[in-house]
Amino acid sequence: PGVGELVGGSQREERLDVLEAKMAQQDLNPDDYWWYLDLRRFGSVPHAGYGLGFERLVTYVCGIENIREAIAFPRYPGNAEF
């Protein structure tokens, strides 16, 4: 509706063989992802989720032209104390 994607979702690949084949297709080194593969190897279950872009929703509902006006706590370089 002119403000970008309001809601996004995905489902993780829980099938180890499919995941390994896709990693090989993308030329990824399985040793770098051993921990992720182990999650699938030792008992992952199918799971999915979604996320709502709250600032985008506020922009859409309120008819605000620029999303920067809907961000309650804006983040910009130099404003965080570390």
Phi, psi and omega per residue, in radians:
P1 nan 0.556 3.097
G2 1.587 -0.053 -3.137
V3 -2.067 0.153 -3.097
G4 1.650 -2.903 -3.122
E5 -1.336 2.146 3.128
L6 -1.398 -0.746 -3.097
V7 -2.296 2.380 3.061
G8 -2.260 2.663 -3.134
G9 -2.616 2.880 3.118
S10 -2.807 2.884 3.029
Q11 -2.223 2.332 3.120
R12 -1.262 2.574 3.040
E13 -1.393 2.028 -3.091
E14 -1.718 -0.180 -3.122
R15 -1.505 2.001 -3.056
L16 -1.040 -0.760 -3.099
D17 -1.116 -0.687 3.119
V18 -1.190 -0.718 3.128
L19 -1.099 -0.788 3.126
E20 -1.132 -0.678 3.110
A21 -1.129 -0.713 3.126
K22 -1.177 -0.665 3.091
M23 -1.105 -0.713 3.101
A24 -1.133 -0.692 3.120
Q25 -1.098 -0.618 -3.133
Q26 -1.540 0.042 3.136
D27 1.058 0.732 3.093
L28 -1.676 2.491 3.141
N29 -1.435 2.010 -3.125
P30 -1.031 -0.482 3.126
D31 -1.115 -0.502 3.114
D32 -1.286 -0.300 -3.071
Y33 -2.111 0.471 -3.088
W34 -0.963 -0.735 -3.088
W35 -1.151 -0.640 3.136
Y36 -1.254 -0.710 3.101
L37 -1.147 -0.658 3.096
D38 -1.099 -0.577 3.079
L39 -1.045 -0.656 3.118
R40 -1.399 -0.618 -3.085
R41 -1.169 -0.627 -3.019
F42 -1.928 0.602 2.913
G43 2.023 0.599 3.050
S44 -1.289 2.676 3.079
V45 -2.066 2.742 3.079
P46 -1.032 2.288 3.100
H47 -2.616 2.656 -3.099
A48 -2.569 3.003 3.120
G49 -2.910 3.061 3.109
Y50 -2.515 2.861 3.098
G51 -2.426 2.508 3.127
L52 -1.887 2.217 3.067
G53 -1.388 1.687 -3.007
F54 -1.053 -0.784 -3.138
E55 -1.109 -0.631 3.094
R56 -1.153 -0.686 3.105
L57 -1.106 -0.796 3.119
V58 -1.056 -0.746 3.114
T59 -1.031 -0.784 -3.119
Y60 -1.180 -0.878 -3.072
V61 -1.134 -0.670 -3.084
C62 -1.552 -0.112 3.139
G63 1.216 0.495 3.138
I64 -1.348 2.393 -3.086
E65 -1.314 -0.633 -3.066
N66 -2.119 2.244 -3.094
I67 -1.042 -0.457 3.136
R68 -1.054 -0.442 3.120
E69 -1.363 -0.205 -3.102
A70 -1.797 -0.068 -3.091
I71 -1.491 2.032 -3.079
A72 -1.194 -0.673 -3.106
F73 -2.231 1.419 -3.057
P74 -1.110 2.547 3.095
R75 -1.942 2.287 3.098
Y76 -2.642 2.742 -3.093
P77 -0.964 2.274 3.047
G78 1.621 -0.074 -3.090
N79 -1.638 -0.119 3.127
A80 -1.768 2.347 3.100
E81 -1.625 2.166 3.125
F82 -2.090 nan nan
